[in-house]
Amino acid sequence: MLSCKELTEQAGDYLDKQLPLSKKLQLKMHLLLCLHCRCYLKQLRTTIRLIKMTPQIINDEKAQQIVDEIFNHQIK
């Protein structure tokens, strides 16, 4: 079975439907047993959905500023 670390490394491919069937089944089995990874995947889906809703005119500098602010907020 996958570890939590392995799941987080493969979550993007899972959401993009890029995993082979065997990995997808391992990931789903892990999700059945791990509340923390279910929450992580839900947060990742939400983040992706929100990013898709934002205007695409944010430049790289502004995007980095936003990422830095989120990161600094999570550390506190």
N, C-alpha and C positions, 0 to 999 in steps of 0.2 A: 504494500500500500504506500501511497505517496506521503511524504512528510509535509508539514505546513510550509516549509521553505520551498519545497519543490512545487507545491500548488501555487504559491505566489509567483514563482518564476514562469509558470505555464498558464496563468490565468488569462493573460492577454490573448494567447493563441486559442484558448478554450472559447473565449467570448467571440473571437473572430472565426470560429469554427475551422481552425487550422490544425487540430490535433488528430492523430490517427485514432481509430476506434479503441485500441487497447489503452492508450493514455487517457482518452475521454472517459472510459469506464473506471479507470483507477481514480481519476479526479472526482467523478460522481460518487464513488464509494467513500472517498475521504470526506466529501461534503456532507454525506449522510451522517457521518460520525463526529464531525467537528463544527461546533457552533461558531467558533472564532473565524474559521475560513469561510463559512456561509456569510457571516457579517462582512468579511473582507470583500468577498465577491459582490455582494450587494452594494457596498460602497463604491467599488470599482465601476460597476454598471451605472450607478448614479452619476459618478464623476464624468464618465464618457458621455452620458446623455446630456449633462449640463454643458459640457464643452461644445458639443454639437449645436447647442442652442445659442451660444455666444456669437456675437458678430465676428467675422473673420478679418476685421481690419486692425486687430491688435498687432503691433509690431513686436519683433523679437525682444527688444529692450523692455517693453511694457509687460510682455509675457513672463520674462525672467523676474521682474519686480513682483508680479502676482505670485509666482511660485515661491519666491523668497519669503513673502509675507505669510503665505500658508504654512510654510515650513517653520518659520519663527513662531507662529501662533501655536503650532502643534507641540513645540518643544516646551513652551511655558506651562 
